[in-house]
Amino acid sequence: MSSSTTLQSEQIAQAFAEHRREVRNFLHGQLKCAHSAEDLTQETYLRLIRSEPTGVKDWRALIFRVARNLAIDHLRGKDRRTAFEHDLEALYQVTDDTPQMDDELVTQEEMERLERGLLALPERSRRVFELSREDGLSHREIGARLGLSVRTVARQMALAVQFLRERIER
């Protein structure tokens, strides 16, 4: 590491240390979640270190711009996850093991289509779906078990749900 890079890293660390609490409070106010605010505060610092900005005149402004952009990305992802979870409800109702009096009975033919659909799913999507529905694992737990990110688990689950929904509706 060159002396200029070391000096740059020291400047970033010093500037971030001065504004860390303020950034965390800002993010907490935006996200309404202390855990997410802390995670994004750390991510702000990491982004600054990775980007190695030069010629910075106002460190506070740069730090807050990075933090704000991360908060926006986080909230957009949360909106997508909420929409995704809403789309899953129909399939969860069809595959729910708990019988409810108001639910329509699933016919034998529909169950056979569902089983054929599960067998036709790509391996990763099928495994994610099974761990979610049969083992009751959360996306985070599935990701840890399969070595996947939560985002990848969500995408695989969405693919499985869409595929199975189309199979059942045929």
Backbone torsions as a table, in degrees:
resi	resn	phi	psi	omega
1	MET	NA	131.1	-178.6
2	SER	-75.9	163.7	-179.1
3	SER	-66.6	-31.4	178.5
4	SER	-70.3	-36.2	176.8
5	THR	-67.8	-40.4	177.9
6	THR	-62.9	-43.9	178.0
7	LEU	-61.9	-42.4	178.7
8	GLN	-61.7	-45.4	179.0
9	SER	-61.9	-38.4	178.2
10	GLU	-66.3	-39.3	177.6
11	GLN	-63.8	-43.5	179.5
12	ILE	-62.9	-47.0	-178.9
13	ALA	-60.8	-42.6	-179.5
14	GLN	-66.7	-47.1	-179.9
15	ALA	-62.3	-41.9	-178.5
16	PHE	-67.2	-40.3	178.6
17	ALA	-59.8	-36.7	179.6
18	GLU	-67.3	-31.8	-172.5
19	HIS	-113.5	1.4	-175.2
20	ARG	-54.3	-51.8	-177.9
21	ARG	-61.9	-42.3	-179.8
22	GLU	-63.7	-41.4	178.6
23	VAL	-64.3	-46.3	179.8
24	ARG	-60.1	-43.2	178.6
25	ASN	-64.0	-40.9	177.0
26	PHE	-59.9	-48.4	-178.9
27	LEU	-65.5	-37.5	177.7
28	HIS	-62.7	-40.5	178.1
29	GLY	-65.0	-35.5	-179.8
30	GLN	-75.9	-40.5	-171.3
31	LEU	-97.1	-19.6	-178.2
32	LYS	58.7	32.9	-179.4
33	CYS	-150.2	114.5	-177.1
34	ALA	-63.2	-39.9	-178.8
35	HIS	-63.8	-48.1	179.2
36	SER	-64.3	-38.8	178.6
37	ALA	-61.5	-42.5	179.1
38	GLU	-66.2	-43.3	178.5
39	ASP	-60.3	-45.4	-178.1
40	LEU	-73.0	-26.1	174.2
41	THR	-63.9	-45.6	177.5
42	GLN	-63.9	-41.8	179.4
43	GLU	-63.7	-35.1	176.7
44	THR	-58.3	-48.4	-179.9
45	TYR	-61.1	-46.2	-179.6
46	LEU	-61.8	-40.2	178.2
47	ARG	-62.7	-40.6	178.7
48	LEU	-64.2	-44.3	179.7
49	ILE	-62.7	-44.4	-178.9
50	ARG	-66.4	-36.2	-175.0
51	SER	-80.0	-18.2	179.8
52	GLU	44.7	61.3	-179.0
53	PRO	-65.1	144.9	179.4
54	THR	-122.4	154.3	176.9
55	GLY	64.2	31.2	-177.5
56	VAL	-77.2	124.8	178.4
57	LYS	-94.9	-31.7	-178.1
58	ASP	-129.0	91.1	-178.0
59	TRP	-61.1	-40.3	-178.7
60	ARG	-58.7	-45.5	-179.8
61	ALA	-62.3	-42.7	179.3
62	LEU	-64.4	-46.5	-179.7
63	ILE	-58.8	-45.1	-178.5
64	PHE	-71.1	-31.0	177.1
65	ARG	-65.8	-44.2	178.0
66	VAL	-62.7	-46.0	-179.6
67	ALA	-61.8	-44.0	-179.9
68	ARG	-62.2	-43.9	179.5
69	ASN	-63.3	-39.9	177.0
70	LEU	-64.2	-40.0	178.5
71	ALA	-63.4	-42.5	178.9
72	ILE	-61.8	-46.9	178.8
73	ASP	-60.5	-41.7	179.9
74	HIS	-62.4	-45.6	-178.9
75	LEU	-67.2	-37.2	176.1
76	ARG	-62.4	-43.0	177.6
77	GLY	-62.4	-38.3	179.0
78	LYS	-64.6	-40.7	177.8
79	ASP	-63.0	-41.0	178.8
80	ARG	-65.6	-41.0	179.0
81	ARG	-63.6	-39.3	179.3
82	THR	-63.2	-44.7	178.6
83	ALA	-63.8	-41.3	178.9
84	PHE	-61.3	-46.7	-179.7
85	GLU	-62.4	-36.6	177.6
86	HIS	-63.4	-41.9	179.7
87	ASP	-65.1	-27.8	-179.2
88	LEU	-74.8	-21.2	-174.1
89	GLU	-53.8	-43.0	-177.7
90	ALA	-61.7	-44.6	180.0
91	LEU	-68.5	-40.1	177.9
92	TYR	-59.4	-37.3	179.6
93	GLN	-67.1	-39.0	-179.4
94	VAL	-68.0	-37.9	-175.5
95	THR	-98.5	4.5	-179.1
96	ASP	-64.1	131.1	-179.9
97	ASP	-79.3	-15.5	-176.9
98	THR	-88.4	111.0	-179.7
99	PRO	-70.9	139.9	176.3
100	GLN	-126.1	143.3	-174.3
101	MET	-61.0	-32.6	-176.3
102	ASP	-79.1	-17.9	-176.8
103	ASP	-73.6	146.3	172.6
104	GLU	-73.5	147.1	176.2
105	LEU	-74.0	136.8	178.1
106	VAL	-82.4	127.1	-177.3
107	THR	-73.0	160.5	178.2
108	GLN	-58.5	-38.0	-179.4
109	GLU	-64.0	-42.6	178.2
110	GLU	-63.4	-40.0	178.5
111	MET	-64.0	-39.6	178.3
112	GLU	-65.2	-40.3	177.0
113	ARG	-63.2	-40.5	178.6
114	LEU	-63.1	-44.8	179.7
115	GLU	-64.0	-42.6	176.5
116	ARG	-63.6	-38.9	178.0
117	GLY	-62.7	-42.1	177.9
118	LEU	-60.7	-41.4	179.5
119	LEU	-68.8	-27.2	-178.6
120	ALA	-85.2	-12.5	-179.9
121	LEU	-65.1	147.9	170.3
122	PRO	-58.6	148.7	-173.4
123	GLU	-52.0	-48.6	-176.2
124	ARG	-63.7	-45.0	179.4
125	SER	-63.0	-41.8	179.8
126	ARG	-64.1	-42.7	-178.6
127	ARG	-64.1	-43.2	178.4
128	VAL	-61.4	-46.3	-179.4
129	PHE	-61.6	-45.7	-179.1
130	GLU	-63.5	-42.7	179.7
131	LEU	-64.3	-33.4	179.2
132	SER	-73.7	-52.6	-172.2
133	ARG	-82.9	-39.8	-176.4
134	GLU	-86.7	-38.8	-177.6
135	ASP	-97.8	-10.3	177.4
136	GLY	69.5	26.3	-178.6
137	LEU	-82.4	148.6	175.2
138	SER	-77.6	167.3	178.1
139	HIS	-58.8	-40.4	179.3
140	ARG	-62.5	-43.8	-179.9
141	GLU	-66.7	-39.6	177.9
142	ILE	-63.5	-45.1	179.0
143	GLY	-58.7	-43.1	179.6
144	ALA	-64.2	-40.8	-177.9
145	ARG	-69.1	-39.0	-175.1
146	LEU	-98.7	-2.4	-179.2
147	GLY	72.5	35.5	-178.9
148	LEU	-118.8	156.3	174.2
149	SER	-74.4	159.5	177.9
150	VAL	-60.7	-38.1	179.4
151	ARG	-62.7	-42.6	178.7
152	THR	-65.3	-41.5	177.0
153	VAL	-59.2	-45.5	179.8
154	ALA	-61.2	-42.3	179.2
155	ARG	-64.3	-44.3	179.6
156	GLN	-63.7	-38.9	178.2
157	MET	-64.5	-42.5	178.9
158	ALA	-61.9	-42.6	177.6
159	LEU	-61.8	-44.8	-179.8
160	ALA	-62.4	-45.3	-178.4
161	VAL	-62.1	-47.4	-179.4
162	GLN	-62.4	-44.5	180.0
163	PHE	-61.2	-47.5	-178.7
164	LEU	-67.9	-37.9	178.1
165	ARG	-60.2	-43.6	178.7
166	GLU	-64.5	-38.7	178.3
167	ARG	-65.4	-40.8	-178.2
168	ILE	-70.2	-36.4	-176.5
169	GLU	-76.6	-13.0	-179.5
170	ARG	-66.6	NA	NA
